[in-house]
Amino acid sequence: MDRLLPLLSLLLALAVSHAAVPPQVYWHSVLPNTPMPSAITDLLTSRTLGHKQKVMFGASSLIEFKYNGAATETQLHEDPNVALFFLEKDLHPGAKMTLHFTKTTSSSSAFIPRIAANSIPFSSAKLPQILNYFSIQPNSIQAEAIKKILLDCEEPAAKGEKKYCATSLESMVEFSTSSLGTHKVLAVSTTVGKEETPKQQYTITAGGVQRMAGDELVACHAETYAYAVFYCHLTKSTRAYKVKMVGNDGTGVEAVAVCHTDTAGWNPKHIAFQVLNVKPGTVPICHFMPQGQVVWIRSS
């Protein structure tokens, strides 16, 4: 046993030092050949959370990306992400699309260290403790928003998928790389040349459509929570593209597009079918990823 003590002490020291590693250093240690996308760098602001701290929560907007979900009338007419759906046949240079790119992350949200995230309850069974931690009234709109996010995270994955709600940068990286079976990955996000842009017509530029490798990916969708939380899921039968386009006002966009080639198991009332007027399993369904969301793919 005495001979094990030095080894145990070393392992403990390594664990402590790893927990304290700044996010940029952690990223480059596990993904040395993967550039960090803007959707992640924007959330690396130094941030601490304390009991009774006032924070903002928002309603979950995952219905567009949950394939067993059905759209509501309000969503069809008011959700800006509705316009992000299109058919794969329309993805070519010169194509014109009317789009509204909006950020899905809150400026008040940021990644917190995993050791801190793990110390804060994150389950519907612990909802009273979470509300107390953030000084949220039990019957408030914010309390309902928190409950919805937690229930979304606890809902079983769709058939053929893996899912996980990442509450830290480290947990997002680990889920994405383990799901794809490699650390040789790309992490990409949609970038827009201006901070705020109107709903307008965009034209895909010459040579502006680039297919990325593989037929499966991990998509991580940002939740509006007290700190950075991403709803991540591994999807198969997919094709990912980088798409360069220019808006009528001259704004340049490099968007990430995901096309689903097998939609037979989707809810027939999913928002994509209603917007595009097609039926499940007939044609590939595509959508642009809003700003602030991350797509992980194998780099080769």
URFEN-V201187 format. One record per residue. N is the residue number from 1. RES is the residue in one letter. NEAR is the number of other ideal C-beta (glycine too) atoms within 12 Angstrom. Layout:
N/RES/NEAR + N/RES/NEAR
This chain:
1/M/7 + 2/D/8 + 3/R/8 + 4/L/10 + 5/L/11 + 6/P/12 + 7/L/13 + 8/L/14 + 9/S/14 + 10/L/13 + 11/L/14 + 12/L/14 + 13/A/14 + 14/L/14 + 15/A/15 + 16/V/13 + 17/S/16 + 18/H/19 + 19/A/21 + 20/A/17 + 21/V/21 + 22/P/18 + 23/P/31 + 24/Q/20 + 25/V/18 + 26/Y/28 + 27/W/28 + 28/H/17 + 29/S/18 + 30/V/27 + 31/L/31 + 32/P/16 + 33/N/17 + 34/T/27 + 35/P/20 + 36/M/30 + 37/P/34 + 38/S/24 + 39/A/37 + 40/I/38 + 41/T/23 + 42/D/26 + 43/L/39 + 44/L/26 + 45/T/19 + 46/S/14 + 47/R/25 + 48/T/19 + 49/L/28 + 50/G/17 + 51/H/17 + 52/K/12 + 53/Q/18 + 54/K/15 + 55/V/30 + 56/M/21 + 57/F/32 + 58/G/27 + 59/A/25 + 60/S/30 + 61/S/36 + 62/L/38 + 63/I/29 + 64/E/39 + 65/F/41 + 66/K/31 + 67/Y/40 + 68/N/25 + 69/G/25 + 70/A/20 + 71/A/29 + 72/T/19 + 73/E/13 + 74/T/13 + 75/Q/25 + 76/L/23 + 77/H/14 + 78/E/15 + 79/D/27 + 80/P/26 + 81/N/34 + 82/V/32 + 83/A/29 + 84/L/38 + 85/F/40 + 86/F/35 + 87/L/26 + 88/E/29 + 89/K/14 + 90/D/25 + 91/L/33 + 92/H/24 + 93/P/18 + 94/G/17 + 95/A/26 + 96/K/20 + 97/M/32 + 98/T/22 + 99/L/38 + 100/H/27 + 101/F/39 + 102/T/28 + 103/K/31 + 104/T/40 + 105/T/37 + 106/S/26 + 107/S/18 + 108/S/20 + 109/S/31 + 110/A/30 + 111/F/40 + 112/I/34 + 113/P/29 + 114/R/27 + 115/I/20 + 116/A/25 + 117/A/30 + 118/N/16 + 119/S/20 + 120/I/30 + 121/P/21 + 122/F/32 + 123/S/19 + 124/S/23 + 125/A/13 + 126/K/17 + 127/L/26 + 128/P/19 + 129/Q/20 + 130/I/31 + 131/L/28 + 132/N/18 + 133/Y/24 + 134/F/31 + 135/S/20 + 136/I/28 + 137/Q/15 + 138/P/18 + 139/N/10 + 140/S/15 + 141/I/16 + 142/Q/27 + 143/A/24 + 144/E/22 + 145/A/29 + 146/I/41 + 147/K/28 + 148/K/28 + 149/I/35 + 150/L/31 + 151/L/22 + 152/D/34 + 153/C/30 + 154/E/20 + 155/E/23 + 156/P/14 + 157/A/23 + 158/A/26 + 159/K/16 + 160/G/21 + 161/E/30 + 162/K/23 + 163/K/32 + 164/Y/31 + 165/C/33 + 166/A/41 + 167/T/39 + 168/S/35 + 169/L/42 + 170/E/33 + 171/S/28 + 172/M/44 + 173/V/35 + 174/E/24 + 175/F/29 + 176/S/41 + 177/T/29 + 178/S/21 + 179/S/31 + 180/L/34 + 181/G/16 + 182/T/23 + 183/H/24 + 184/K/20 + 185/V/39 + 186/L/32 + 187/A/41 + 188/V/37 + 189/S/39 + 190/T/42 + 191/T/33 + 192/V/34 + 193/G/22 + 194/K/18 + 195/E/13 + 196/E/15 + 197/T/28 + 198/P/18 + 199/K/21 + 200/Q/25 + 201/Q/21 + 202/Y/37 + 203/T/26 + 204/I/32 + 205/T/23 + 206/A/13 + 207/G/13 + 208/G/24 + 209/V/28 + 210/Q/22 + 211/R/19 + 212/M/28 + 213/A/23 + 214/G/28 + 215/D/22 + 216/E/32 + 217/L/40 + 218/V/42 + 219/A/48 + 220/C/47 + 221/H/43 + 222/A/42 + 223/E/38 + 224/T/32 + 225/Y/43 + 226/A/39 + 227/Y/38 + 228/A/45 + 229/V/40 + 230/F/46 + 231/Y/40 + 232/C/42 + 233/H/40 + 234/L/31 + 235/T/41 + 236/K/26 + 237/S/27 + 238/T/36 + 239/R/30 + 240/A/43 + 241/Y/36 + 242/K/32 + 243/V/42 + 244/K/29 + 245/M/41 + 246/V/29 + 247/G/28 + 248/N/18 + 249/D/18 + 250/G/14 + 251/T/27 + 252/G/23 + 253/V/38 + 254/E/30 + 255/A/41 + 256/V/43 + 257/A/44 + 258/V/49 + 259/C/35 + 260/H/41 + 261/T/23 + 262/D/25 + 263/T/33 + 264/A/21 + 265/G/19 + 266/W/34 + 267/N/22 + 268/P/21 + 269/K/21 + 270/H/35 + 271/I/35 + 272/A/41 + 273/F/29 + 274/Q/28 + 275/V/25 + 276/L/28 + 277/N/12 + 278/V/24 + 279/K/18 + 280/P/23 + 281/G/19 + 282/T/20 + 283/V/24 + 284/P/30 + 285/I/41 + 286/C/35 + 287/H/43 + 288/F/44 + 289/M/44 + 290/P/40 + 291/Q/35 + 292/G/35 + 293/Q/47 + 294/V/46 + 295/V/45 + 296/W/48 + 297/I/37 + 298/R/26 + 299/S/23 + 300/S/12
